[in-house]
Amino acid sequence: MAQKQNSLVFTNDNCIGCNRCISVCSCIGACIAEEEDGKKRISVDPDKCVACGACFDACEH
């Protein structure tokens, strides 16, 4: 399972890039959508993230 672990929150193979986590994020620019190996992924900037957990609550994957 490929994982992106260079931040507080990382995506794995279950991520479908639906952007639900981005839509509920209160820290502008903390969550960004990227494409990695042809798959949509979400990246979290640990310098902007306040670890509120809203993205975890919104994610179904």
PQR file with spaces between the fields and no chain letter, atoms N, CA, C, O and H, PARSE charges and radii, in Angstrom:
ATOM       1  N    MET     1       0.846   -1.181    0.000 -0.4000 1.5000
ATOM       2  CA   MET     1       0.000    0.000    0.000 -0.0000 2.0000
ATOM       3  C    MET     1       0.890    1.242    0.000  0.5500 1.7000
ATOM       4  O    MET     1       1.684    1.455    0.916 -0.5500 1.4000
ATOM       5  N    ALA     2       0.744    2.033   -1.017 -0.4000 1.5000
ATOM       6  CA   ALA     2       1.523    3.268   -1.106 -0.0000 2.0000
ATOM       7  C    ALA     2       0.923    4.326   -0.203  0.5500 1.7000
ATOM       8  O    ALA     2      -0.283    4.570   -0.236 -0.5500 1.4000
ATOM       9  H    ALA     2       0.098    1.860   -1.761  0.4000 1.0000
ATOM      10  N    GLN     3       1.759    4.949    0.595 -0.4000 1.5000
ATOM      11  CA   GLN     3       1.273    5.986    1.498 -0.0000 2.0000
ATOM      12  C    GLN     3       2.155    7.211    1.399  0.5500 1.7000
ATOM      13  O    GLN     3       3.371    7.109    1.234 -0.5500 1.4000
ATOM      14  H    GLN     3       2.739    4.750    0.622  0.4000 1.0000
ATOM      15  N    LYS     4       1.539    8.352    1.500 -0.4000 1.5000
ATOM      16  CA   LYS     4       2.273    9.616    1.512 -0.0000 2.0000
ATOM      17  C    LYS     4       2.299   10.094    2.955  0.5500 1.7000
ATOM      18  O    LYS     4       1.279   10.538    3.481 -0.5500 1.4000
ATOM      19  H    LYS     4       0.551    8.435    1.634  0.4000 1.0000
ATOM      20  N    GLN     5       3.460   10.008    3.599 -0.4000 1.5000
ATOM      21  CA   GLN     5       3.535   10.272    5.032 -0.0000 2.0000
ATOM      22  C    GLN     5       4.462   11.424    5.379  0.5500 1.7000
ATOM      23  O    GLN     5       5.170   11.359    6.384 -0.5500 1.4000
ATOM      24  H    GLN     5       4.289    9.648    3.172  0.4000 1.0000
ATOM      25  N    ASN     6       4.473   12.470    4.574 -0.4000 1.5000
ATOM      26  CA   ASN     6       5.367   13.575    4.890 -0.0000 2.0000
ATOM      27  C    ASN     6       4.632   14.709    5.589  0.5500 1.7000
ATOM      28  O    ASN     6       5.131   15.833    5.633 -0.5500 1.4000
ATOM      29  H    ASN     6       3.898   12.522    3.758  0.4000 1.0000
ATOM      30  N    SER     7       3.450   14.427    6.137 -0.4000 1.5000
ATOM      31  CA   SER     7       2.689   15.439    6.856 -0.0000 2.0000
ATOM      32  C    SER     7       1.882   14.770    7.954  0.5500 1.7000
ATOM      33  O    SER     7       1.948   13.552    8.120 -0.5500 1.4000
ATOM      34  H    SER     7       3.045   13.514    6.100  0.4000 1.0000
ATOM      35  N    LEU     8       1.122   15.553    8.704 -0.4000 1.5000
ATOM      36  CA   LEU     8       0.318   15.005    9.796 -0.0000 2.0000
ATOM      37  C    LEU     8      -0.763   14.065    9.296  0.5500 1.7000
ATOM      38  O    LEU     8      -1.079   13.070    9.948 -0.5500 1.4000
ATOM      39  H    LEU     8       1.068   16.543    8.569  0.4000 1.0000
ATOM      40  N    VAL     9      -1.326   14.377    8.146 -0.4000 1.5000
ATOM      41  CA   VAL     9      -2.376   13.582    7.536 -0.0000 2.0000
ATOM      42  C    VAL     9      -1.846   13.082    6.206  0.5500 1.7000
ATOM      43  O    VAL     9      -1.232   13.842    5.458 -0.5500 1.4000
ATOM      44  H    VAL     9      -1.070   15.186    7.616  0.4000 1.0000
ATOM      45  N    PHE    10      -2.075   11.817    5.905 -0.4000 1.5000
ATOM      46  CA   PHE    10      -1.607   11.290    4.643 -0.0000 2.0000
ATOM      47  C    PHE    10      -2.713   10.489    3.988  0.5500 1.7000
ATOM      48  O    PHE    10      -3.641   10.033    4.657 -0.5500 1.4000
ATOM      49  H    PHE    10      -2.573   11.199    6.513  0.4000 1.0000
ATOM      50  N    THR    11      -2.614   10.320    2.684 -0.4000 1.5000
ATOM      51  CA   THR    11      -3.607    9.550    1.957 -0.0000 2.0000
ATOM      52  C    THR    11      -3.027    8.191    1.616  0.5500 1.7000
ATOM      53  O    THR    11      -1.812    8.020    1.518 -0.5500 1.4000
ATOM      54  H    THR    11      -1.861   10.691    2.141  0.4000 1.0000
ATOM      55  N    ASN    12      -3.912    7.236    1.438 -0.4000 1.5000
ATOM      56  CA   ASN    12      -3.479    5.905    1.065 -0.0000 2.0000
ATOM      57  C    ASN    12      -4.255    5.451   -0.167  0.5500 1.7000
ATOM      58  O    ASN    12      -4.893    6.273   -0.825 -0.5500 1.4000
ATOM      59  H    ASN    12      -4.899    7.375    1.517  0.4000 1.0000
ATOM      60  N    ASP    13      -4.215    4.181   -0.489 -0.4000 1.5000
ATOM      61  CA   ASP    13      -4.879    3.670   -1.679 -0.0000 2.0000
ATOM      62  C    ASP    13      -6.397    3.805   -1.620  0.5500 1.7000
ATOM      63  O    ASP    13      -7.054    3.697   -2.656 -0.5500 1.4000
ATOM      64  H    ASP    13      -3.697    3.513    0.045  0.4000 1.0000
ATOM      65  N    ASN    14      -6.967    4.034   -0.460 -0.4000 1.5000
ATOM      66  CA   ASN    14      -8.416    4.212   -0.338 -0.0000 2.0000
ATOM      67  C    ASN    14      -8.872    5.597   -0.763  0.5500 1.7000
ATOM      68  O    ASN    14     -10.061    5.799   -1.011 -0.5500 1.4000
ATOM      69  H    ASN    14      -6.433    4.121    0.382  0.4000 1.0000
ATOM      70  N    CYS    15      -7.971    6.544   -0.851 -0.4000 1.5000
ATOM      71  CA   CYS    15      -8.319    7.912   -1.224 -0.0000 2.0000
ATOM      72  C    CYS    15      -8.791    7.945   -2.674  0.5500 1.7000
ATOM      73  O    CYS    15      -8.122    7.421   -3.564 -0.5500 1.4000
ATOM      74  H    CYS    15      -7.005    6.380   -0.649  0.4000 1.0000
ATOM      75  N    ILE    16      -9.953    8.565   -2.904 -0.4000 1.5000
ATOM      76  CA   ILE    16     -10.473    8.691   -4.260 -0.0000 2.0000
ATOM      77  C    ILE    16     -10.401   10.131   -4.750  0.5500 1.7000
ATOM      78  O    ILE    16     -10.866   10.434   -5.849 -0.5500 1.4000
ATOM      79  H    ILE    16     -10.497    8.990   -2.181  0.4000 1.0000
ATOM      80  N    GLY    17      -9.829   11.010   -3.959 -0.4000 1.5000
ATOM      81  CA   GLY    17      -9.676   12.409   -4.345 -0.0000 2.0000
ATOM      82  C    GLY    17     -10.998   13.147   -4.447  0.5500 1.7000
ATOM      83  O    GLY    17     -11.167   13.988   -5.330 -0.5500 1.4000
ATOM      84  H    GLY    17      -9.451   10.764   -3.066  0.4000 1.0000
ATOM      85  N    CYS    18     -11.941   12.848   -3.559 -0.4000 1.5000
ATOM      86  CA   CYS    18     -13.276   13.452   -3.612 -0.0000 2.0000
ATOM      87  C    CYS    18     -13.293   14.892   -3.102  0.5500 1.7000
ATOM      88  O    CYS    18     -14.255   15.621   -3.341 -0.5500 1.4000
ATOM      89  H    CYS    18     -11.804   12.164   -2.842  0.4000 1.0000
ATOM      90  N    ASN    19     -12.247   15.302   -2.409 -0.4000 1.5000
ATOM      91  CA   ASN    19     -12.076   16.662   -1.888 -0.0000 2.0000
ATOM      92  C    ASN    19     -13.017   17.018   -0.740  0.5500 1.7000
ATOM      93  O    ASN    19     -13.154   18.197   -0.411 -0.5500 1.4000
ATOM      94  H    ASN    19     -11.465   14.710   -2.214  0.4000 1.0000
ATOM      95  N    ARG    20     -13.664   16.040   -0.127 -0.4000 1.5000
ATOM      96  CA   ARG    20     -14.511   16.340    1.038 -0.0000 2.0000
ATOM      97  C    ARG    20     -13.692   16.938    2.172  0.5500 1.7000
ATOM      98  O    ARG    20     -14.148   17.847    2.866 -0.5500 1.4000
ATOM      99  H    ARG    20     -13.553   15.083   -0.395  0.4000 1.0000
ATOM     100  N    CYS    21     -12.500   16.432    2.353 -0.4000 1.5000
ATOM     101  CA   CYS    21     -11.640   16.954    3.419 -0.0000 2.0000
ATOM     102  C    CYS    21     -11.269   18.410    3.141  0.5500 1.7000
ATOM     103  O    CYS    21     -11.214   19.227    4.060 -0.5500 1.4000
ATOM     104  H    CYS    21     -12.129   15.694    1.790  0.4000 1.0000
ATOM     105  N    ILE    22     -11.017   18.726    1.885 -0.4000 1.5000
ATOM     106  CA   ILE    22     -10.673   20.102    1.525 -0.0000 2.0000
ATOM     107  C    ILE    22     -11.849   21.030    1.765  0.5500 1.7000
ATOM     108  O    ILE    22     -11.672   22.157    2.226 -0.5500 1.4000
ATOM     109  H    ILE    22     -11.061   18.062    1.139  0.4000 1.0000
ATOM     110  N    SER    23     -13.053   20.559    1.454 -0.4000 1.5000
ATOM     111  CA   SER    23     -14.231   21.425    1.576 -0.0000 2.0000
ATOM     112  C    SER    23     -14.559   21.780    3.016  0.5500 1.7000
ATOM     113  O    SER    23     -15.209   22.798    3.256 -0.5500 1.4000
ATOM     114  H    SER    23     -13.197   19.642    1.079  0.4000 1.0000
ATOM     115  N    VAL    24     -14.127   20.970    3.987 -0.4000 1.5000
ATOM     116  CA   VAL    24     -14.420   21.267    5.394 -0.0000 2.0000
ATOM     117  C    VAL    24     -13.232   21.864    6.141  0.5500 1.7000
ATOM     118  O    VAL    24     -13.345   22.210    7.317 -0.5500 1.4000
ATOM     119  H    VAL    24     -13.599   20.143    3.791  0.4000 1.0000
ATOM     120  N    CYS    25     -12.112   21.984    5.472 -0.4000 1.5000
ATOM     121  CA   CYS    25     -10.901   22.500    6.117 -0.0000 2.0000
ATOM     122  C    CYS    25     -11.045   23.994    6.408  0.5500 1.7000
ATOM     123  O    CYS    25     -11.383   24.780    5.523 -0.5500 1.4000
ATOM     124  H    CYS    25     -12.020   21.703    4.517  0.4000 1.0000
ATOM     125  N    SER    26     -10.786   24.366    7.645 -0.4000 1.5000
ATOM     126  CA   SER    26     -10.896   25.772    8.045 -0.0000 2.0000
ATOM     127  C    SER    26      -9.594   26.547    7.842  0.5500 1.7000
ATOM     128  O    SER    26      -9.567   27.767    7.999 -0.5500 1.4000
ATOM     129  H    SER    26     -10.511   23.728    8.363  0.4000 1.0000
ATOM     130  N    CYS    27      -8.536   25.853    7.498 -0.4000 1.5000
ATOM     131  CA   CYS    27      -7.232   26.485    7.293 -0.0000 2.0000
ATOM     132  C    CYS    27      -6.949   26.587    5.804  0.5500 1.7000
ATOM     133  O    CYS    27      -6.543   25.608    5.176 -0.5500 1.4000
ATOM     134  H    CYS    27      -8.558   24.862    7.369  0.4000 1.0000
ATOM     135  N    ILE    28      -7.159   27.752    5.245 -0.4000 1.5000
ATOM     136  CA   ILE    28      -6.992   27.940    3.810 -0.0000 2.0000
ATOM     137  C    ILE    28      -5.577   27.559    3.391  0.5500 1.7000
ATOM     138  O    ILE    28      -4.591   28.057    3.933 -0.5500 1.4000
ATOM     139  H    ILE    28      -7.489   28.547    5.754  0.4000 1.0000
ATOM     140  N    GLY    29      -5.509   26.668    2.415 -0.4000 1.5000
ATOM     141  CA   GLY    29      -4.223   26.241    1.887 -0.0000 2.0000
ATOM     142  C    GLY    29      -3.593   25.077    2.614  0.5500 1.7000
ATOM     143  O    GLY    29      -2.533   24.606    2.202 -0.5500 1.4000
ATOM     144  H    GLY    29      -6.310   26.264    1.975  0.4000 1.0000
ATOM     145  N    ALA    30      -4.209   24.593    3.688 -0.4000 1.5000
ATOM     146  CA   ALA    30      -3.627   23.465    4.415 -0.0000 2.0000
ATOM     147  C    ALA    30      -3.811   22.167    3.638  0.5500 1.7000
ATOM     148  O    ALA    30      -2.911   21.327    3.616 -0.5500 1.4000
ATOM     149  H    ALA    30      -5.070   24.976    4.023  0.4000 1.0000
ATOM     150  N    CYS    31      -4.955   21.995    3.007 -0.4000 1.5000
ATOM     151  CA   CYS    31      -5.240   20.806    2.210 -0.0000 2.0000
ATOM     152  C    CYS    31      -5.241   21.189    0.746  0.5500 1.7000
ATOM     153  O    CYS    31      -5.916   22.136    0.342 -0.5500 1.4000
ATOM     154  H    CYS    31      -5.686   22.677    3.025  0.4000 1.0000
ATOM     155  N    ILE    32      -4.484   20.451   -0.046 -0.4000 1.5000
ATOM     156  CA   ILE    32      -4.470   20.706   -1.480 -0.0000 2.0000
ATOM     157  C    ILE    32      -4.598   19.389   -2.240  0.5500 1.7000
ATOM     158  O    ILE    32      -4.118   18.348   -1.791 -0.5500 1.4000
ATOM     159  H    ILE    32      -3.935   19.682    0.282  0.4000 1.0000
ATOM     160  N    ALA    33      -5.249   19.453   -3.389 -0.4000 1.5000
ATOM     161  CA   ALA    33      -5.396   18.278   -4.240 -0.0000 2.0000
ATOM     162  C    ALA    33      -4.187   18.187   -5.155  0.5500 1.7000
ATOM     163  O    ALA    33      -3.724   19.191   -5.697 -0.5500 1.4000
ATOM     164  H    ALA    33      -5.639   20.299   -3.753  0.4000 1.0000
ATOM     165  N    GLU    34      -3.684   16.976   -5.320 -0.4000 1.5000
ATOM     166  CA   GLU    34      -2.547   16.724   -6.192 -0.0000 2.0000
ATOM     167  C    GLU    34      -2.838   15.483   -7.024  0.5500 1.7000
ATOM     168  O    GLU    34      -3.800   14.760   -6.764 -0.5500 1.4000
ATOM     169  H    GLU    34      -4.060   16.160   -4.880  0.4000 1.0000
ATOM     170  N    GLU    35      -2.019   15.250   -8.003 -0.4000 1.5000
ATOM     171  CA   GLU    35      -2.116   14.012   -8.764 -0.0000 2.0000
ATOM     172  C    GLU    35      -0.800   13.282   -8.617  0.5500 1.7000
ATOM     173  O    GLU    35       0.271   13.852   -8.824 -0.5500 1.4000
ATOM     174  H    GLU    35      -1.237   15.837   -8.214  0.4000 1.0000
ATOM     175  N    GLU    36      -0.894   12.009   -8.257 -0.4000 1.5000
ATOM     176  CA   GLU    36       0.299   11.199   -8.018 -0.0000 2.0000
ATOM     177  C    GLU    36       0.122    9.873   -8.741  0.5500 1.7000
ATOM     178  O    GLU    36      -0.805    9.122   -8.438 -0.5500 1.4000
ATOM     179  H    GLU    36      -1.765   11.546   -8.089  0.4000 1.0000
ATOM     180  N    ASP    37       0.981    9.584   -9.673 -0.4000 1.5000
ATOM     181  CA   ASP    37       0.903    8.358  -10.464 -0.0000 2.0000
ATOM     182  C    ASP    37      -0.463    8.196  -11.125  0.5500 1.7000
ATOM     183  O    ASP    37      -0.987    7.085  -11.203 -0.5500 1.4000
ATOM     184  H    ASP    37       1.734   10.194   -9.919  0.4000 1.0000
ATOM     185  N    GLY    38      -1.036    9.292  -11.598 -0.4000 1.5000
ATOM     186  CA   GLY    38      -2.322    9.251  -12.274 -0.0000 2.0000
ATOM     187  C    GLY    38      -3.524    9.175  -11.361  0.5500 1.7000
ATOM     188  O    GLY    38      -4.652    9.061  -11.839 -0.5500 1.4000
ATOM     189  H    GLY    38      -0.610   10.195  -11.534  0.4000 1.0000
ATOM     190  N    LYS    39      -3.308    9.236  -10.034 -0.4000 1.5000
ATOM     191  CA   LYS    39      -4.411    9.177   -9.075 -0.0000 2.0000
ATOM     192  C    LYS    39      -4.500   10.489   -8.326  0.5500 1.7000
ATOM     193  O    LYS    39      -3.484   11.106   -8.006 -0.5500 1.4000
ATOM     194  H    LYS    39      -2.391    9.329   -9.645  0.4000 1.0000
ATOM     195  N    LYS    40      -5.724   10.913   -8.049 -0.4000 1.5000
ATOM     196  CA   LYS    40      -5.925   12.119   -7.250 -0.0000 2.0000
ATOM     197  C    LYS    40      -5.591   11.805   -5.807  0.5500 1.7000
ATOM     198  O    LYS    40      -5.974   10.757   -5.288 -0.5500 1.4000
ATOM     199  H    LYS    40      -6.550   10.413   -8.309  0.4000 1.0000
ATOM     200  N    ARG    41      -4.880   12.707   -5.161 -0.4000 1.5000
ATOM     201  CA   ARG    41      -4.482   12.565   -3.765 -0.0000 2.0000
ATOM     202  C    ARG    41      -4.656   13.905   -3.075  0.5500 1.7000
ATOM     203  O    ARG    41      -4.680   14.949   -3.726 -0.5500 1.4000
ATOM     204  H    ARG    41      -4.569   13.559   -5.582  0.4000 1.0000
ATOM     205  N    ILE    42      -4.774   13.873   -1.778 -0.4000 1.5000
ATOM     206  CA   ILE    42      -4.861   15.079   -0.980 -0.0000 2.0000
ATOM     207  C    ILE    42      -3.572   15.203   -0.180  0.5500 1.7000
ATOM     208  O    ILE    42      -3.114   14.237    0.430 -0.5500 1.4000
ATOM     209  H    ILE    42      -4.754   13.025   -1.249  0.4000 1.0000
ATOM     210  N    SER    43      -3.001   16.377   -0.186 -0.4000 1.5000
ATOM     211  CA   SER    43      -1.781   16.649    0.558 -0.0000 2.0000
ATOM     212  C    SER    43      -2.090   17.706    1.613  0.5500 1.7000
ATOM     213  O    SER    43      -2.828   18.657    1.358 -0.5500 1.4000
ATOM     214  H    SER    43      -3.373   17.162   -0.682  0.4000 1.0000
ATOM     215  N    VAL    44      -1.520   17.528    2.790 -0.4000 1.5000
ATOM     216  CA   VAL    44      -1.741   18.460    3.892 -0.0000 2.0000
ATOM     217  C    VAL    44      -0.427   19.128    4.256  0.5500 1.7000
ATOM     218  O    VAL    44       0.580   18.460    4.489 -0.5500 1.4000
ATOM     219  H    VAL    44      -0.920   16.755    2.997  0.4000 1.0000
ATOM     220  N    ASP    45      -0.448   20.451    4.301 -0.4000 1.5000
ATOM     221  CA   ASP    45       0.722   21.225    4.685 -0.0000 2.0000
ATOM     222  C    ASP    45       0.764   21.284    6.211  0.5500 1.7000
ATOM     223  O    ASP    45      -0.085   21.938    6.817 -0.5500 1.4000
ATOM     224  H    ASP    45      -1.266   20.993    4.111  0.4000 1.0000
ATOM     225  N    PRO    46       1.728   20.619    6.846 -0.5600 1.5000
ATOM     226  CA   PRO    46       1.777   20.579    8.315  0.2800 2.0000
ATOM     227  C    PRO    46       2.019   21.947    8.952  0.5500 1.7000
ATOM     228  O    PRO    46       1.727   22.139   10.132 -0.5500 1.4000
ATOM     229  N    ASP    47       2.549   22.896    8.181 -0.4000 1.5000
ATOM     230  CA   ASP    47       2.777   24.242    8.724 -0.0000 2.0000
ATOM     231  C    ASP    47       1.481   25.045    8.821  0.5500 1.7000
ATOM     232  O    ASP    47       1.385   25.972    9.624 -0.5500 1.4000
ATOM     233  H    ASP    47       2.787   22.740    7.223  0.4000 1.0000
ATOM     234  N    LYS    48       0.481   24.691    8.003 -0.4000 1.5000
ATOM     235  CA   LYS    48      -0.795   25.400    8.016 -0.0000 2.0000
ATOM     236  C    LYS    48      -1.888   24.653    8.769  0.5500 1.7000
ATOM     237  O    LYS    48      -2.839   25.273    9.245 -0.5500 1.4000
ATOM     238  H    LYS    48       0.560   23.938    7.350  0.4000 1.0000
ATOM     239  N    CYS    49      -1.771   23.345    8.884 -0.4000 1.5000
ATOM     240  CA   CYS    49      -2.779   22.501    9.542 -0.0000 2.0000
ATOM     241  C    CYS    49      -2.793   22.769   11.051  0.5500 1.7000
ATOM     242  O    CYS    49      -1.743   22.858   11.686 -0.5500 1.4000
ATOM     243  H    CYS    49      -0.999   22.841    8.498  0.4000 1.0000
ATOM     244  N    VAL    50      -4.000   22.896   11.610 -0.4000 1.5000
ATOM     245  CA   VAL    50      -4.134   23.109   13.052 -0.0000 2.0000
ATOM     246  C    VAL    50      -4.611   21.839   13.766  0.5500 1.7000
ATOM     247  O    VAL    50      -4.934   21.878   14.953 -0.5500 1.4000
ATOM     248  H    VAL    50      -4.853   22.824   11.094  0.4000 1.0000
ATOM     249  N    ALA    51      -4.653   20.716   13.043 -0.4000 1.5000
ATOM     250  CA   ALA    51      -5.013   19.404   13.583 -0.0000 2.0000
ATOM     251  C    ALA    51      -6.380   19.401   14.266  0.5500 1.7000
ATOM     252  O    ALA    51      -6.542   18.838   15.349 -0.5500 1.4000
ATOM     253  H    ALA    51      -4.390   20.684   12.078  0.4000 1.0000
ATOM     254  N    CYS    52      -7.364   20.038   13.618 -0.4000 1.5000
ATOM     255  CA   CYS    52      -8.711   20.114   14.197 -0.0000 2.0000
ATOM     256  C    CYS    52      -9.493   18.812   14.012  0.5500 1.7000
ATOM     257  O    CYS    52     -10.428   18.545   14.767 -0.5500 1.4000
ATOM     258  H    CYS    52      -7.233   20.495   12.739  0.4000 1.0000
ATOM     259  N    GLY    53      -9.120   17.992   13.010 -0.4000 1.5000
ATOM     260  CA   GLY    53      -9.780   16.713   12.783 -0.0000 2.0000
ATOM     261  C    GLY    53     -10.995   16.779   11.874  0.5500 1.7000
ATOM     262  O    GLY    53     -11.628   15.750   11.636 -0.5500 1.4000
ATOM     263  H    GLY    53      -8.360   18.209   12.397  0.4000 1.0000
ATOM     264  N    ALA    54     -11.342   17.948   11.359 -0.4000 1.5000
ATOM     265  CA   ALA    54     -12.513   18.074   10.488 -0.0000 2.0000
ATOM     266  C    ALA    54     -12.379   17.192    9.250  0.5500 1.7000
ATOM     267  O    ALA    54     -13.365   16.620    8.786 -0.5500 1.4000
ATOM     268  H    ALA    54     -10.828   18.784   11.552  0.4000 1.0000
ATOM     269  N    CYS    55     -11.182   17.080    8.722 -0.4000 1.5000
ATOM     270  CA   CYS    55     -10.981   16.261    7.532 -0.0000 2.0000
ATOM     271  C    CYS    55     -11.232   14.776    7.832  0.5500 1.7000
ATOM     272  O    CYS    55     -11.775   14.063    6.989 -0.5500 1.4000
ATOM     273  H    CYS    55     -10.381   17.545    9.099  0.4000 1.0000
ATOM     274  N    PHE    56     -10.847   14.311    9.005 -0.4000 1.5000
ATOM     275  CA   PHE    56     -11.105   12.932    9.383 -0.0000 2.0000
ATOM     276  C    PHE    56     -12.600   12.663    9.490  0.5500 1.7000
ATOM     277  O    PHE    56     -13.078   11.613    9.061 -0.5500 1.4000
ATOM     278  H    PHE    56     -10.405   14.890    9.690  0.4000 1.0000
ATOM     279  N    ASP    57     -13.327   13.595   10.055 -0.4000 1.5000
ATOM     280  CA   ASP    57     -14.769   13.448   10.198 -0.0000 2.0000
ATOM     281  C    ASP    57     -15.476   13.425    8.850  0.5500 1.7000
ATOM     282  O    ASP    57     -16.483   12.733    8.695 -0.5500 1.4000
ATOM     283  H    ASP    57     -12.939   14.448   10.404  0.4000 1.0000
ATOM     284  N    ALA    58     -14.969   14.165    7.877 -0.4000 1.5000
ATOM     285  CA   ALA    58     -15.599   14.256    6.562 -0.0000 2.0000
ATOM     286  C    ALA    58     -15.253   13.073    5.657  0.5500 1.7000
ATOM     287  O    ALA    58     -16.012   12.755    4.742 -0.5500 1.4000
ATOM     288  H    ALA    58     -14.152   14.726    8.003  0.4000 1.0000
ATOM     289  N    CYS    59     -14.147   12.439    5.896 -0.4000 1.5000
ATOM     290  CA   CYS    59     -13.666   11.381    5.008 -0.0000 2.0000
ATOM     291  C    CYS    59     -14.409   10.067    5.236  0.5500 1.7000
ATOM     292  O    CYS    59     -14.555    9.607    6.368 -0.5500 1.4000
ATOM     293  H    CYS    59     -13.531   12.698    6.640  0.4000 1.0000
ATOM     294  N    GLU    60     -14.876    9.473    4.134 -0.4000 1.5000
ATOM     295  CA   GLU    60     -15.530    8.177    4.209 -0.0000 2.0000
ATOM     296  C    GLU    60     -14.578    7.040    3.824  0.5500 1.7000
ATOM     297  O    GLU    60     -14.955    5.869    3.863 -0.5500 1.4000
ATOM     298  H    GLU    60     -14.757    9.846    3.214  0.4000 1.0000
ATOM     299  N    HIS    61     -13.356    7.390    3.455 -0.4000 1.5000
ATOM     300  CA   HIS    61     -12.438    6.380    2.952 -0.0000 2.0000
ATOM     301  C    HIS    61     -11.256    6.196    3.873  0.5500 1.7000
ATOM     302  O    HIS    61     -10.380    5.377    3.596 -0.5500 1.4000
ATOM     303  H    HIS    61     -13.050    8.341    3.423  0.4000 1.0000
